[in-house]
């Protein structure tokens, strides 16, 4: 085996050891196509979340970072909406899209999920709990 071939095999093996594969472009994915899958598919949600995920707690005025493992153990967004009977408001902002989840009969529960596009793909990058 030539030295060149050995180097190519080693490079290919090292490339296979990457910790996270990032989709290369989504051809300007539409948010309305992305969101239903993100809300219902745990693997897809994990792939389309920036880790560590920035989490803001307004009541305690603190910021923390959510790991991939913590996120994987949390309730899926769609399941939480159904279980807690939450309403969704969606709006575009300068950096992307923002979902505001709230309980219609109360001001005490308010969450914000902030998404941005990277290489045409949507990613969750920040969560905020603004509950009273």
C-alpha positions in Angstrom: 0.0 0.0 0.0 1.4 3.4 -0.9 1.9 6.1 1.6 -0.7 8.3 -0.3 -3.3 5.5 -0.1 -2.7 5.0 3.6 -3.1 8.7 4.3 -6.4 8.8 2.3 -7.7 5.8 4.4 -6.7 7.5 7.6 -8.4 10.8 6.5 -11.6 9.0 5.6 -11.6 7.2 9.0 -11.1 10.4 10.9 -13.9 12.1 8.9 -16.2 9.3 10.0 -15.5 10.1 13.6 -17.1 13.6 13.5 -19.3 14.1 16.5 -22.2 15.9 14.7 -23.2 15.9 11.1 -24.6 19.2 10.0 -27.0 19.3 7.1 -25.4 21.2 4.2 -28.0 23.6 3.1 -31.8 23.2 3.1 -32.4 25.4 0.0 -34.1 28.2 2.0 -36.3 25.8 4.1 -39.7 27.4 4.9 -40.4 27.7 8.6 -44.0 26.4 8.1 -42.6 23.2 6.7 -39.9 22.9 9.3 -41.9 23.6 12.5 -44.4 20.6 12.4 -41.5 18.1 12.1 -39.5 19.9 14.8 -42.5 19.7 17.1 -43.1 16.0 16.6 -39.8 14.3 15.7 -37.3 14.0 18.6 -34.3 13.0 16.5 -35.0 15.9 14.1 -35.4 18.3 16.9 -32.1 17.3 18.4 -30.4 17.7 15.1 -31.9 21.1 14.6 -31.1 22.6 18.0 -27.9 24.5 18.7 -26.0 23.0 21.7 -25.5 24.1 24.3 -28.9 25.7 24.0 -29.2 29.1 25.7 -32.0 29.1 28.2 -33.1 32.3 29.9 -35.2 32.4 33.1 -36.7 35.9 33.5 -38.2 35.3 37.0 -34.8 34.3 38.4 -32.9 36.6 36.0 -30.4 33.9 35.1 -29.1 32.3 31.9 -28.1 28.7 31.7 -27.0 26.3 29.0 -28.9 23.1 28.2 -26.9 20.1 27.0 -27.9 17.7 24.3 -28.7 15.1 27.0 -30.9 17.4 29.0 -32.7 18.4 25.8 -33.2 14.8 24.8 -34.8 14.1 28.2 -37.3 17.0 27.9 -40.8 16.8 26.6 -41.2 17.3 22.8 -42.6 20.7 22.0 -45.7 19.4 20.3 -46.5 17.1 23.3 -46.1 20.0 25.7 -48.4 22.2 23.7 -51.1 19.4 23.7 -50.7 18.4 27.4 -50.7 22.0 28.7 -53.3 23.3 26.3 -51.0 26.1 25.1 -51.6 28.6 22.4 -48.9 29.5 19.9 -48.1 32.9 18.5 -45.5 33.0 15.7 -43.7 36.1 14.5 -40.8 37.0 12.4 -38.0 39.1 14.0 -34.8 40.5 12.8 -32.9 37.3 13.6 -35.4 34.7 12.4 -38.6 33.4 13.9 -40.0 33.4 17.4 -42.7 31.2 18.9 -44.5 32.5 21.9 -46.3 29.7 23.8 -48.8 30.7 26.4 -51.8 29.5 28.4 -54.8 31.3 27.0 -56.6 31.7 30.3 -53.5 33.0 32.2 -50.6 35.4 32.0 -48.5 33.2 34.3 -47.1 30.8 31.7 -45.2 32.3 28.8 -42.4 30.6 26.8 -40.4 31.9 23.8 -38.6 29.7 21.4 -36.2 31.5 19.1 -35.2 30.0 15.7 -32.7 31.2 13.1 -31.6 30.0 9.7 -28.1 28.7 9.1 -27.2 27.6 5.5 -30.9 27.7 4.7 -31.9 25.3 7.6 -33.9 26.4 10.7 -32.4 25.8 14.2 -33.6 26.5 17.7 -30.9 28.6 19.4 -32.6 30.1 22.4 -35.4 29.3 24.9 -36.8 31.8 27.3 -39.2 31.2 30.2 -40.9 34.5 31.0 -43.5 33.0 33.3 -44.5 34.9 36.4 
